[in-house]
């Protein structure tokens, strides 16, 4: 998952131009990436886990109640925040490279890795699930099966969707560029108005997210024109909104407005963290309380929608406040993880599925299985990134 795409590179270039690294953004996206790995490591041990090799899902017979709580917390916000962080660096990159150069750069940094993932990495990850079915006749036959049927693309969906947002936004700016000076003057005013910004985003979600969520639910996927450009129907507006918001915050330099180190959001980070905790627990407990103790209003199926939107906004703002508000020491291993983040995102699911298969149904507590899968995947993904980034041509892309 972090920041999980070649937009990482833009952030590094911007930081170099300033003469120093912005540790808060580096550490935020690195933390988000580790949360992605942790999220996928937990999935087989959740109560709702169901085996489906076509979705790379391995469901372990050993379950852990905490998996439901933790994966739900992540699922509410962390991809939204990844799109926001990615959007922060779009306008600075457009100013440096121009629209044509920007699209060419993004197509190389996002499009080529996406294609490689679909052709090579995702089938290897699927193969671990396919072996569990007992129908294994070899990798070549399995690859032919996937090629004939198509398959759910898994984590690389984020890469192509980010490329799509990048291209659409870059082209949209061609006729709208004259309005950007106004945006650059307006967004710094958010420095002292984070509550108003969060309320505004919440109400925008009523148009961009809530209708699709109520209509299609959480799990519906569709293709943009054709496979493999798959997207989660209910969340396409959600992610577009957060990406656009990141673009606006980053247009005048993100450090001057909402994300200023001495701004109101950063100064009051404990309050935002508390709000995050309260909002998610409201989402987690209130619908369950209604179902259990108020059967007369069980038909209120949309009860969770505003709570989910509120938790998403609260969690995104809390993580931004925390990482902009606390003093972060420089760390060699965090720098290494940050530089490796894009590659780690691309390859991590291969290690996830195979390590999960290794401990499948073994008489070990699910918490220990999770810890093994998470640590092994993080280390192996990082190790792979170190090897890949030593290849000069690939290092420039990734």
C-alpha positions in Angstrom: 0.0 0.0 0.0 2.8 3.8 0.6 3.4 6.4 -0.4 2.7 3.6 -2.6 3.4 4.7 -6.0 5.8 6.5 -8.2 4.5 9.7 -6.7 6.9 8.8 -3.9 9.5 9.9 -6.3 8.0 13.3 -6.8 8.0 13.8 -3.1 11.7 13.0 -2.9 12.5 15.3 -5.8 10.6 18.1 -4.0 12.4 17.5 -0.8 15.8 17.5 -2.5 14.9 20.9 -4.0 14.3 22.2 -0.5 17.6 20.7 0.5 16.2 18.3 3.1 13.8 15.4 3.6 10.4 16.0 4.9 10.4 13.2 7.5 6.8 13.6 8.4 5.5 12.8 4.9 8.1 10.1 4.5 7.1 8.5 7.8 3.4 8.8 7.1 3.5 7.0 3.8 5.9 4.4 5.2 3.5 3.8 8.0 0.6 3.5 5.6 2.5 1.0 3.6 3.2 -1.1 6.7 -0.5 -0.9 7.5 -1.3 -2.3 4.0 0.9 -5.3 4.6 -0.6 -5.7 8.1 -4.1 -5.5 6.7 -3.5 -8.2 4.0 -1.6 -10.3 6.6 -4.7 -10.3 8.9 -7.4 -11.1 6.3 -7.3 -14.9 6.6 -7.9 -14.8 10.3 -11.0 -12.5 10.2 -14.4 -14.0 10.9 -15.6 -13.0 7.5 -12.7 -14.7 5.6 -13.9 -17.0 2.9 -11.6 -19.0 0.6 -11.7 -17.8 -3.0 -8.7 -18.5 -5.2 -10.0 -16.1 -7.9 -9.5 -13.2 -5.4 -6.2 -14.5 -3.9 -7.9 -15.1 -0.6 -6.6 -17.8 1.7 -9.0 -18.4 4.6 -7.4 -20.0 7.6 -9.3 -22.3 9.9 -7.8 -20.4 12.8 -9.6 -17.1 13.5 -8.8 -14.1 15.6 -11.5 -11.7 16.7 -9.1 -8.7 16.7 -8.6 -9.2 12.9 -12.2 -8.0 12.3 -11.6 -4.8 14.3 -8.2 -4.0 12.9 -9.0 -4.7 9.2 -12.2 -2.7 9.5 -10.2 0.3 11.0 -7.7 0.2 8.1 -10.4 -0.3 5.4 -12.3 2.8 6.5 -9.5 5.3 5.6 -6.0 4.1 4.6 -6.5 3.9 0.8 -8.2 7.3 0.9 -5.2 8.8 2.8 -2.8 7.2 0.3 -4.6 9.0 -2.6 -4.5 12.2 -0.6 -0.7 11.9 0.0 -0.2 11.0 -3.7 -2.1 14.1 -4.8 0.1 16.5 -2.7 2.9 16.3 -5.3 0.9 16.5 -8.5 0.9 20.2 -9.1 4.6 20.8 -8.3 5.4 18.0 -10.8 3.1 19.6 -13.4 4.9 22.9 -13.0 8.3 21.3 -13.4 7.5 18.9 -16.3 4.4 20.4 -18.1 1.4 18.3 -18.9 3.0 16.3 -21.6 6.1 15.5 -19.6 4.0 14.8 -16.5 1.8 12.2 -18.3 4.8 10.6 -20.0 6.6 10.4 -16.6 3.6 8.9 -14.8 2.9 6.5 -17.6 6.4 5.1 -17.3 6.5 5.1 -13.5 3.0 3.7 -13.0 1.9 2.1 -16.3 5.0 -0.2 -16.8 5.0 -1.6 -13.2 1.3 -2.1 -13.4 1.7 -4.2 -16.6 4.5 -6.2 -15.1 2.5 -6.9 -12.0 -0.5 -8.1 -13.9 1.5 -10.4 -16.2 3.9 -11.8 -13.6 3.4 -10.9 -10.0 -0.3 -11.4 -9.6 -0.4 -14.9 -11.2 2.4 -16.0 -8.8 0.3 -14.7 -5.8 -2.8 -16.5 -7.2 -1.0 -19.8 -7.5 -0.6 -20.1 -3.8 -4.4 -20.0 -3.5 -5.0 -22.3 -6.4 -2.8 -25.0 -4.9 -5.1 -25.1 -1.9 -8.0 -26.2 -4.2 -6.3 -29.6 -5.0 -6.6 -29.1 -8.7 -3.0 -28.1 -9.3 -1.5 -29.4 -12.5 1.4 -27.0 -12.7 2.1 -23.3 -13.0 2.0 -23.3 -16.8 -1.5 -24.8 -16.9 -2.6 -22.4 -14.2 -1.3 -19.5 -16.1 -3.2 -20.6 -19.2 -6.3 -20.8 -17.0 -5.9 -17.3 -15.8 -5.2 -16.0 -19.3 -8.4 -17.5 -20.6 -10.7 -16.3 -17.8 -9.1 -13.1 -16.6 -8.8 -12.5 -12.9 -9.2 -10.0 -10.1 -6.1 -7.8 -10.3 -5.5 -7.4 -6.5 -3.3 -4.7 -5.1 -2.1 -3.3 -8.4 -5.6 -1.7 -8.8 -4.2 1.3 -6.9 -1.4 1.9 -9.4 -3.6 2.1 -12.5 -6.3 4.1 -10.7 -3.7 6.6 -9.5 -2.4 6.9 -13.1 -5.9 7.5 -14.3 -6.5 10.3 -11.8 -3.1 11.8 -12.7 -3.9 11.9 -16.4 -7.5 13.2 -15.9 -6.4 15.9 -13.6 -3.5 17.0 -15.8 -5.7 17.2 -18.9 -8.4 19.0 -16.9 -5.9 21.7 -15.8 -5.3 22.7 -19.5 -8.4 24.8 -19.6 -8.5 25.5 -15.9 -4.9 26.6 -15.3 -5.8 30.3 -15.1 -7.7 29.5 -11.8 -4.7 28.0 -10.1 -3.3 31.3 -8.7 -6.6 31.7 -6.9 -6.3 28.1 -5.5 -2.7 28.9 -4.4 -3.9 32.0 -2.5 -7.0 30.2 -1.0 -5.7 26.9 0.3 -3.1 28.3 2.7 -6.1 29.7 4.6 -6.9 26.2 5.7 -3.9 26.5 8.0 -6.1 27.7 10.8 -9.4 26.1 9.8 -8.9 22.2 9.8 -12.3 21.6 11.5 -14.0 23.5 8.7 -12.0 21.6 6.1 -12.9 18.3 7.7 -16.6 19.2 7.8 -16.5 20.3 4.2 -14.9 17.0 3.2 -17.6 15.1 5.2 -20.4 16.8 3.3 -18.7 16.3 0.0 -18.6 12.6 0.7 -22.4 12.7 0.8 -22.3 13.3 -2.9 -19.1 11.4 -3.9 -19.3 8.3 -1.7 -22.6 7.7 0.2 -24.9 7.2 -2.8 -22.6 4.7 -4.4 -22.0 2.9 -1.1 -25.7 2.6 -0.4 -26.4 1.5 -4.0 -23.6 -1.0 -4.6 -22.3 -1.9 -1.1 -18.7 -2.5 -0.2 -17.7 -5.4 -2.4 -18.9 -4.6 -6.0 -16.1 -4.2 -8.6 -16.4 -3.2 -12.3 -14.0 -2.6 -15.2 -13.3 0.8 -16.8 -13.9 -0.2 -20.4 -12.1 -3.5 -20.1 -10.1 -5.8 -17.9 -7.7 -5.3 -16.1 -8.7 -1.8 -15.3 -10.8 -2.8 -12.3 -12.1 -0.5 -9.6 -14.3 -0.7 -6.6 -17.6 0.9 -7.6 -18.6 2.4 -4.3 -15.2 4.0 -3.7 -14.2 5.6 -7.0 -15.8 8.9 -6.0 -14.3 8.6 -2.5 -10.7 8.2 -3.9 -11.2 10.9 -6.5 -12.3 13.3 -3.8 -9.3 12.6 -1.5 -6.8 12.7 -4.4 -8.3 16.1 -5.6 -8.1 17.4 -2.0 -4.5 16.4 -1.8 -3.8 18.2 -5.1 -5.4 21.4 -3.8 -3.5 21.2 -0.5 -0.2 20.6 -2.3 -0.7 23.3 -5.0 0.9 26.2 -3.0 3.3 23.8 -1.2 1.6 21.7 1.4 3.7 23.1 4.2 2.1 26.5 3.9 -1.5 25.5 4.5 -3.4 22.7 6.2 -0.3 20.7 6.8 1.9 23.5 8.2 3.9 22.2 11.1 2.8 25.2 13.2 -0.8 25.1 11.9 -3.9 24.4 13.9 -4.1 20.8 12.7 -0.6 19.9 13.8 -0.8 21.8 17.1 -3.9 20.0 18.2 -3.0 16.5 17.0 -4.0 14.8 20.3 -7.6 16.0 19.8 -7.7 14.7 16.3 -6.3 11.3 17.4 -9.0 11.1 20.1 -11.6 12.1 17.5 -10.3 9.3 15.2 -10.7 6.7 18.0 -14.2 7.9 19.0 -15.4 8.0 15.4 -14.3 4.5 14.5 -15.6 3.0 17.7 -19.0 4.7 17.0 -18.9 3.1 13.6 -17.9 -0.3 15.1 -20.4 -0.4 18.0 -23.5 1.6 17.2 -24.8 -0.5 14.3 -24.1 -3.6 16.3 -26.0 -2.1 19.3 -28.9 -1.2 17.0 -29.1 -4.7 15.6 -28.8 -6.4 19.0 -31.0 -4.1 21.1 -33.3 -2.2 18.8 -34.8 -4.7 16.4 -37.6 -2.3 15.5 -35.1 -0.2 13.5 -33.0 -3.0 12.0 -34.3 -2.0 8.6 -32.1 1.2 8.8 -29.4 -0.4 6.6 -27.9 3.0 5.8 -27.1 3.7 9.4 -23.4 2.8 8.9 -22.9 5.1 5.9 -22.6 8.5 7.7 -20.7 6.8 10.5 -18.3 5.3 7.9 -17.8 8.7 6.2 -17.2 10.4 9.6 -14.7 7.8 10.6 -12.9 8.1 7.2 -12.5 11.9 7.6 -11.5 11.7 11.3 -8.9 9.0 10.7 -7.3 10.8 7.7 -7.1 14.1 9.5 -5.8 12.4 12.7 -3.0 10.7 10.9 -2.1 13.9 9.1 -2.2 15.8 12.4 -0.1 13.2 14.2 2.7 13.0 11.7 2.8 16.8 11.1 2.5 17.6 14.8 5.1 15.4 16.5 8.8 15.7 16.2 10.3 12.8 14.2 13.9 11.7 14.5 15.8 10.7 11.4 16.1 7.0 11.1 18.2 5.0 8.6 15.8 2.1 8.5 12.8 4.3 8.0 14.6 6.1 5.2 15.3 2.7 3.6 11.7 1.6 3.9 10.5 4.9 2.4 12.8 4.6 -0.6 11.7 1.0 -1.0 8.0 1.6 -0.6 6.8 1.5 -4.2 8.6 -1.8 -4.9 7.4 -3.3 -1.6 3.8 -2.4 -2.5 4.1 -4.1 -5.9 5.6 -7.3 -4.7 4.2 -7.7 -1.1 1.1 -9.8 -2.0 3.3 -12.5 -3.5 4.9 -13.0 -0.2 1.6 -12.6 1.7 -0.1 -15.5 0.0 2.8 -17.9 0.1 3.6 -17.3 3.8 -0.1 -17.6 4.6 -0.2 -20.9 2.7 2.9 -22.0 4.7 1.1 -21.8 8.0 -2.4 -22.6 6.7 -4.4 -24.5 9.3 -1.4 -25.3 11.5 -2.2 -25.5 15.2 -0.8 -22.1 16.0 -2.7 -19.1 17.4 -3.8 -16.8 14.7 -2.0 -13.8 16.3 1.3 -15.7 15.9 0.5 -16.6 12.3 -0.3 -12.9 11.6 3.0 -11.8 13.2 5.0 -14.4 11.1 3.3 -13.4 7.9 3.6 -9.7 8.5 7.3 -9.8 9.5 8.3 -12.2 6.8 6.5 -10.3 4.1 7.9 -7.0 5.2 11.4 -8.3 5.3 11.2 -10.2 2.0 9.5 -7.3 0.2 12.2 -4.9 1.5 15.0 -7.4 0.5 13.4 -7.6 -3.0 13.3 -3.8 -3.2 17.0 -3.6 -2.3 17.9 -5.9 -5.2 15.6 -4.2 -7.7 16.7 -0.6 -6.8 20.3 -1.6 -7.5 19.5 -2.0 -11.2 20.2 1.4 -12.7 17.3 1.5 -15.3 14.7 0.2 -12.8 15.9 2.5 -10.1 15.1 5.5 -12.2 11.5 4.3 -12.8 10.8 3.0 -9.3 
